[in-house]
Amino acid sequence: MLWDADFLYDQEHPEEVMRICAYARLDAGGDYLRFLKQFGVDDVVLSSASHPDLEQRFSTENADKSGAHWDFQDLVLVRVRCEDAGLKVAAIENPVPAWGYDRIIFGLPGRDQQIENLLVTIRNMGRAEIPVFGYNWMGNPPGATRYSWRTSLATPGRAGSEVSSFDMEIAKNEPLFRDRVYTEKEMWDNYEYFIKAIIAEAESAGVRLALHPDDPPVEQLGGVPRLFNGLEGFERAMAIAGNSTASGLNFCLGNWSAMGADIPAAIRHFGERGQIVYGHIQGVQGTVPRFQESFLDEADCDFLAVLRSLDEVGFDGALLPGHNPH
C-alpha cells in the first residue's frame, strides 16, 4: 500500500516524481539486474564493489597512489550494462573503499593524492553522465570494510531474522580507532580542506555531492568525533560548500530516525532549498544511545509522512532501501 501513493507514480510526468532505487550487483551476470527490473525498479546505485575489475586498483596498497580512481571506460561499461537491463544509474555511492580516502578524513600525508583520485573519478562521472557522487565522513579503524559501525550484526529480529544494532554502553569501551584522539576542530578543518578542493570541479562536471550522515549518529567513536549527527552539522557542511547547487545530502532515514529528529521538519529545512539529492530507506527501532535496525513495517519512522513531506518540497530523486534484515 505504501508504494502505491500517487506522488510516487505520475504517468504523465514520470521525470518529476521520486523513484524507487536499488544497489546494482554486477557480479551475477545479468540475472540480478533483470531481477530488479522484474520488480519494477528503474534506478540503481553503484559503489566501489560494482565493477569486477577494480579490486586491485582500489587495494589498500594502492589507496594513496595515482590511478586509484574510476576511468571513463569503467563508468561507461557499468552504465551501459545497467541500461541494457532497462536501468538508469542514479549515483555512485562511496566510489572508493574506506581506505581510499581515510587520509583525507584524518588529514594525513597522501591526502592530496587521494583527493586527486576522487577528482579524476568526478570528472569522468560527468563525462559518463552519472550525476551523483555519494560520500560520507566516517573515520573508522584502518581496513574497515563497512562504514556503518555496529556493536552487533546478529541481533535477533522478527521471526528468527538477524539485524544489526548499536549500543553506546558497549561502544564506549572501544579502543582508539587510530593512533590518537582527534579533535572536532581537526575533523572540521579536514572536511573544509576536502570540500574546497572538490566543489568547483563537481560544479564544472555537473556532478552533485551527496553527504551521508554518520552511522551511528553519535558524538564520537574510538576517539574520532562524528560531525554529521544532527541538523546543525549538515547546515555547516552546506555553508562550507558556499551553498553550491553541487552540494547536498543523502538523506538517510535510518540515521535521521536514530537521531530522534523531527524528520518532516528536517526535510522541509533542506528540501525547500533543493539540497536533498537522494535518500536511504532503512527501518530503525530506538534512538541513540541504543537502537537496532528492522523491517520497514515495524520501524519507528512514519514513512508515509516522510514521503508526503518529500513530495511537498518537490523532491524528485531516488529512494534506496538498504540494511535489510537477514
N, C-alpha and C positions, 0 to 999 in steps of 0.2 A: 504493500500500500504506500509506503514512504516514497518509493521511486516513481510513482505514477502522478506526482504533483505536476500541475500544469506548467509551473515555472521551470521544470526540468526539460520539458519537451514542447517546443513550439515548431510545428511542422512548416509554417510559413517563413520563419526566421530562425533556422537552426543555428546560425552563427552567433546569435545573440543570447543564448541560454547556456547555463552551466552544463558540464558534461561529466559523465562517469568515466573514470580512467583506471588503468591497471599497470602494474610493473611488467615490463616485457622481458621474458626469458628467451634467449636465442640459442640456448644450448640443447634444446629439444627439437631441433629441426623446425618445421613449420607447424607442428602439431599444437604447441601451446598457443601460438598466435591465432591459429584457426579456432581453438577452443575459446579464446577471449572474444573473438568476433561472433561466434555462435551465441554467446551470452549477451550480445548487444553492445559490447564495448567498442568505442570508436577511437579512443585516445590511449596512448601508452607513454610511460616514463621509463627512460633508460638510466643506467648507473655505470660505475666503473666495471661492474661484472657483466655488462651486457654484450661486450664484444669478445668473441672467443680467442682472439689473437693478442689481447692486451695484457695478459697476466705478467709476462716477463717485463714488459715496458714499465709497468706500474709496481714492480717488486720493491721491497724495502731497500735493496742495494741501489736502485736507480731513482729513488724518490726525489733526491735533490740534484739530479743530473739533467743536462739538456736532453730533450727527447721524451720525457715522461708526460706526454700530452696526447690528445686525440688528433690525428691527421684528418685532413679534409676527406680523404677517401674512406677512412674509418667511419666517419659520420654519415657519409652518403650511403655506404654499404648497409649500415643498420637501418637507416631511414627508409631505404628502398625495400629492404626485407619486410619491414613493417607495412609499408604502403602496398606491397604486393598482397598482403593479407587483409587489406582494407582498413588499416590502422594508421592514425596520424601520430607522429612523435610530438608530444606536448612539451617535454622538458628532458634535460639530463640532470639527474639529482646526484650530488656527490660524484662528479665525473672522475675523480681520482680517489684511491683509498685514503683512509685517515692519515697514514704516514706520508701521503703525498703532499700534504700542506700543514703538517704539525709544526714545522719550523716557522711558518708564517704566524701561526697562532701564538707560539711561545717566543717569537722574536729572536730566533736562534740563527747562527751563521748558516747560510744556504737558503734563507727565506727569499732572497731576491730571485734566485733561480727557480724556486717553486712558484713564485708569482709569475715569472715569465712563462713557465709551463702552462699555468692556468690561462694566461693571456692568449697564448697560441690556441688553446682549446676554444676560448671565447670567440676569437677572430674566425676560426674555422667553423664554429657553430653558426655564426652569422652567414658565412658563405653557403653553408649547407642548409640554411633556412630552418634551423632548430632554435626556437625563440626564447627558451628559458633555461637558466643556469641555477639549479638549486644547490644551496650550500648551508653549512652550519658553523658554529663557533664553539664546539665542544672539545675541550682539551682533555683527552683520556690518556691512559698509560701507553707507552710505546708499543706498537704492534697490535693494538686493539683492532679487532676486525669488524666490530659494530660500534656505532656512535652512541646509541641509546644505552645508558648504564642501568643495570638492574641488579638487585640483590638475589633474585631467583628467576630462572627461566622455566621452572616446572611447578609453579603453584597450582594446586588443584582448582579447576574451573568447573563449569556446569557439565554434568553427565560424564565425568571422567576425563574431560579435556584438560590441557595444560596451558597456563597463561603465564606471562611474565609479571613480576611485581617489584615494588621498591619499598624499602623500609629504612628510613633515615636512622633509626636506632641501631641498625646493623651497619649501614654505610658510614656512620661517623667514626667507626674504628678502622676504616680502610687506611692502609699505608699511603704515603705520598705517591701520587701518580708520576711525578717527575723528581728531579734531583733536589728540589727545594719547594718552599711555599711561594706562590706567586701572589702579587697584589692586584687588586681590582684596577688600579691605575695602569699597571703594566698591560693588563689584558685589553683595556680600552685603548691605550696608546698603540698596541699592536693591531687592533681592529681598525683604527683610523688609518694607520700606515697602509694596510691592505686595501681598504675601500678606496682611498685616494689614489692608489696605484692602478686600480682597475676600472673605476666608474666611467671615466671618459671613453675608454676602449669599449666597454659594454655598450654605451650610448652609440658610439660610432658603428658598432657591429649590428645594432638592432637587437641585442640580447638583453633580456631582463634578468636581474639577480633576485633570487627569492630566498630570504633568510628563514631558516627553521628555528623554532625555539630550542632552548636547552632541554634535554631529556635525560634525567628528570629536571624539572624547573625549580631547582633549589639554589641556595646562595653560593655554595661551594661544595666540591667533592675532591678528596685526595689532595688538598692544598691548592686547588685550582678554582678561582672564582668563576661563577656562571653568570654571564651578563644578561642573557635573554630569558628571564624567568617571570616577566611581567610587562605591562603596557609601557612603563617608563623606559625600559631598555630598548624596546623596538622603536619608540619615539626618538630616542637619542641616535639610534643607528640610521634612521631615515634622515635626521638632521645632518649627520656626518657626511652623508652622500649628497648634501645640498638639496634634499627632497627631489632628487632626479627621478624622472619617469622610468629610468632603468633600474631603480632600486625599489624593492618591495618585499612582501612576506610570503613565505609558505605557511599558511595559516593552519597549523596542526591542531585539530580539535581535541585530540587526546591530551596534549600538553596544556592547552588552554583550560581544559576541564580539570586537570590535575592541579593547576594553579588556584582553582577555586574562583576564577574570574567571572565577571559578568560578560559572557561571550557575545550576546547580541550587541551590547554597548561597544565592545572592542571591534566588532565587525563594522558597526557604523563609524567608529572613530577612524579606522584605516580604510575601510571600503569606500567611504564617500570621497576620499582622495585618490581612489584607484590604486591603492598600494597593496591590495591582496592579489597576488599573481596566480596562485593556485592553492589547493588545500589538501590536507590529510584527514581522512575519516578513521578515527580509532575509538574503540569503546574503552572507557576507563571508569572504574568504581573507586571512590575515595579521592582524597586530595593530599598534597604534600602535608605532613611528612610520610604518609603511608598510603599507597594506592596499588591497585592491580588492574591489568587490562582484562577485557571481557568481550563477549559477543555484543554486537551493536544494540540488539533489542533489550539488553539488560544493563546498558551503560547509564551513568548519571546524566549524560548530556541529552538535552532535548533537541534531537537532530532536526525535527520538523521546524521548530522555531528558528534554528540556525539557518536552514535552507531559506526560510522566508526572509530572514534578515539579509542574507546574501543577495537574494533577488531584489530586495528593496534598494540596495546600494548599486544595483546594476552589474553585479559580478557575473562574468560570462566565461570563467576559466574552468579548469578541470578539477575534479574531486577524486582523490586517490585513496581507496581503502588500504589499510595496512595493519601490521602487528596482530594478525589474526590468531585466535586460539588454535592449538594443535590437538 
